[in-house]
Amino acid sequence: MDADQAGGMNEARIVTDELTKNYGERTAVDAVSLRVEQGEVYGFLGPNGAGKTTTLRMVLGLVRPTSGTVEILGSSPGDPAVLRRVGSLVEEPGFYPYLSGRDNLRVLAHYNGLGNQQVEDVLEQVELRSRGSERFKTYSLGMKQRLGVAAALLGDPQLLILDEPTNGLDPAGMADMRALIRRVAEFGRTVLLSSHLLGEVQQICDRVGVISDGRLLEEGTVADLRGASAIRVVASPVEAAEQVVEQLFGPDAIARQQDGSLQLDVDADRPAEITAALVHAGVEVREIRPVERTLEEVFLEMTGTAKEPMEVTS
């Protein structure tokens, strides 16, 4: 890791300000202002068609914004000096089908003035070295995606931009790709990851930007977006349980649910205290556990609609 990579998470790697892209009368990206910090895995979360790929293309200098600005690694998009420090996988990776995975990477390495050892290094990182001699057309979708990540890693970039890297993969392939992204991030790189999969973002990202209909709705950590946790209590008799917890926390902290349980708007570290009070009062405690909103619930709350719900993966 060089000194620039070791600078902590206080230095922004990507900053957009009111970034907008119009296609005729249609606004694909509407005044998006986001900030990706050094060393983090940033999840760009939204349903298909939300504007994620268009935003990434503007960040990379592949599409010119209608208005607004982009700063990437302290410079403008498309700057050759910057592009050498950025690896990207946007949409499907494009390779020569009749060349092997290794030879495809060698073509890219030669074009970028890199040696064959770099090719072997990135094949090792994505766990394809043993399959590198096979033709690209014989690869599974998961292998093709991993080869795309390998291509993005050529030149040891400081910033990696991945657009829907698990798209189309089966659950095992998704798990492999998540593990790969975590390994890549451990080397001190900054990763910007777009996805429509809530589980993916929740498991591997430090911070999340939620986008819908071209607009950035919210930006923050997963914990921040999900909000404060609560505690679910199932006890009998419920009336007695309600009286006990009301004495502890006041009536405003308690909500009786339709299934007869109680939801307490209190810190998630209070179950032991609550259990002791209920048992002391002769109340039978059947269940007590912290509960949190899911990212799906947060997204639907932000958009105010239940149409096209986000996909949840394990």
Phi, psi and omega in degrees: 000130181274176184297328181292321179288333184274011186281006178085193185251027180262350183257125181286136176263328176225131175225124172244146181229110178054038184291126187223139174224121177251140170242097187065235179271355181267132177261111180277322178227128191238096172055051181275124176238109180226166184217121178251120186272158176303130171084002182256162168258112185256124179264122178260100195253130176180161180292166176302136180086008184281344182113008183296307184296320178298320177298314180297322178295324176290322178299322182276355180082014179276339178228136180274129179294151171288321176201171182089177185228157175228135170235126181232122184051040176077010182221187182271151177301144178088351177297120183305323180295326179285316183300331178292342181257007183236132171249143184216150171225100183246120185060207187285138177292139180253117180225164175285120187294330185268356173269156175288165176301317180298314182292326174301316179292326178295324176299313180295319180297317179298317180300327182261011177071030181250156181271171181293336179297326176299321179298314180296323180297314183286327174299321177295318182297324182262009176060045177238008186299322181287343180250009186294337183274354180277149181294144182302323184295342179270353182290147169289167179300320180296320178293321178298319179295319179294324176294325175298320176294321178301317178298321179293334182275349178302135182087004178052062184292152176279332184234131179240127180243116185239122182258108178050057185293342179258008184301125177085356182277153174282170184306321179294319178295322177297316180297319178298317182292320177300317179297321179297316180296321177297319179296317179301317182292333180295341180278008177090005179284158171264135182236127170252118188239120174265146182197153170253010183257114183297317182297322179299310181296318183296326186278331190237354187257143176280317178225162186224139167246126182259123182238140177210133180052038175084355183248138175281114185275325185198155178216132180169184176289162177301318180297319179298316183292323181285341176081185183295146177278169177226180179234131176262131180234125172246114186214162181218134356285143187294328180296318179292320178298320180297321179295319182296310184288334176293323177293329180284315192237353182089157186293333184288345182268003187239136174224122177278130182270165182298332180276006178091355177280168176247135173248123185253126179273073182222170180300145184289352182265018184258001184305318182298317179297317181293316180300315181299318181293320180292315180297319178300329180272005178081019180267135178278121180263117181262329180202138172209122184202153174290146175228147179225152173294146174277162175298328178297316178297320178298315182298314181295326177293319180296318184275341181070024182209153178255010180284150179044064181297152179291152181271136180254129177237157178262000000 
